[in-house]
Amino acid sequence: MTDIKNSGRIMIIGAGGVATVAAHKCAQVPEVFREIMITSRTLSKCEAIRNDIKNRYGREIKTSRVDADNVPELANLINHFKPDLVLNLALP
């Protein structure tokens, strides 16, 4: 299990209200979360969160489109980004 204090990369799945708040909170602690990726089925929502974070905190975050119900697609993205922590805030 990865110690959260030593995590560098987080992948947030979902782009709704809770995921937006989580992404902003992570962006506020760059010493913990060096790299942030937000991903969901709707890329435009991810990009809106990215742009807001850039404007508010000057942080660059990554975005991606993924269908979290498509296990091979999600596994491929996780294997590519190699996050220390995955926070699934997508709807069930």
C-alpha positions as CSV (number, residue, x, y, z in Angstrom):
1,M,0.0,0.0,0.0
2,T,1.3,3.4,-0.9
3,D,1.8,6.0,1.8
4,I,-0.3,9.0,0.9
5,K,2.5,11.3,2.1
6,N,4.8,9.9,-0.6
7,S,2.3,9.8,-3.4
8,G,3.1,11.8,-6.4
9,R,0.4,10.9,-9.0
10,I,-3.3,10.8,-8.5
11,M,-5.9,9.8,-11.1
12,I,-9.4,11.1,-10.4
13,I,-12.2,9.3,-12.2
14,G,-15.3,11.4,-12.7
15,A,-15.9,15.0,-13.5
16,G,-19.0,15.8,-11.4
17,G,-19.3,18.0,-8.3
18,V,-17.4,15.7,-5.9
19,A,-14.6,15.0,-8.4
20,T,-14.3,18.7,-9.1
21,V,-13.9,19.5,-5.4
22,A,-11.4,16.6,-5.0
23,A,-9.3,17.8,-8.0
24,H,-9.2,21.4,-6.6
25,K,-8.2,20.1,-3.1
26,C,-5.4,18.0,-4.6
27,A,-4.2,20.9,-6.7
28,Q,-3.8,23.0,-3.5
29,V,-1.2,20.6,-2.2
30,P,1.5,20.2,-4.9
31,E,4.0,18.9,-2.4
32,V,1.8,15.8,-2.1
33,F,0.2,15.5,-5.5
34,R,2.9,16.3,-8.1
35,E,0.8,15.1,-11.0
36,I,-3.0,15.0,-11.3
37,M,-5.1,13.4,-14.0
38,I,-8.9,13.8,-14.2
39,T,-10.7,11.5,-16.5
40,S,-14.3,10.8,-17.3
41,R,-16.6,9.8,-20.2
42,T,-17.0,13.5,-21.0
43,L,-13.7,15.1,-21.9
44,S,-15.1,18.6,-22.0
45,K,-16.0,18.4,-18.3
46,C,-12.4,17.3,-17.5
47,E,-11.0,20.2,-19.6
48,A,-13.3,22.7,-17.8
49,I,-11.9,21.5,-14.4
50,R,-8.3,21.6,-15.8
51,N,-8.8,25.2,-17.0
52,D,-10.3,26.3,-13.7
53,I,-7.4,24.8,-11.8
54,K,-4.9,26.5,-14.1
55,N,-6.6,29.9,-13.6
56,R,-7.0,29.5,-9.8
57,Y,-3.7,27.8,-8.8
58,G,-1.4,28.0,-11.8
59,R,-1.3,24.2,-11.9
60,E,-1.2,22.1,-15.0
61,I,-3.2,18.9,-14.8
62,K,-3.7,16.1,-17.3
63,T,-7.1,15.2,-18.7
64,S,-8.3,12.1,-20.5
65,R,-11.5,10.4,-21.6
66,V,-12.3,7.0,-20.3
67,D,-15.4,4.9,-19.8
68,A,-14.8,3.6,-16.3
69,D,-17.2,0.7,-17.0
70,N,-14.9,-0.5,-19.8
71,V,-12.4,-2.4,-17.8
72,P,-9.8,-2.9,-20.5
73,E,-9.9,0.8,-21.5
74,L,-9.6,1.9,-17.8
75,A,-6.8,-0.6,-17.2
76,N,-4.9,0.7,-20.2
77,L,-5.1,4.3,-18.9
78,I,-4.0,3.3,-15.4
79,N,-1.1,1.3,-16.9
80,H,-0.1,4.3,-19.0
81,F,-0.4,7.0,-16.4
82,K,0.8,4.8,-13.5
83,P,-0.9,6.7,-10.6
84,D,0.1,6.1,-7.0
85,L,-3.6,6.6,-6.1
86,V,-6.8,6.2,-8.0
87,L,-9.9,8.0,-6.7
88,N,-13.0,6.7,-8.3
89,L,-15.7,9.4,-8.0
90,A,-17.7,8.4,-11.1
91,L,-21.3,7.4,-10.8
92,P,-21.9,3.7,-10.3
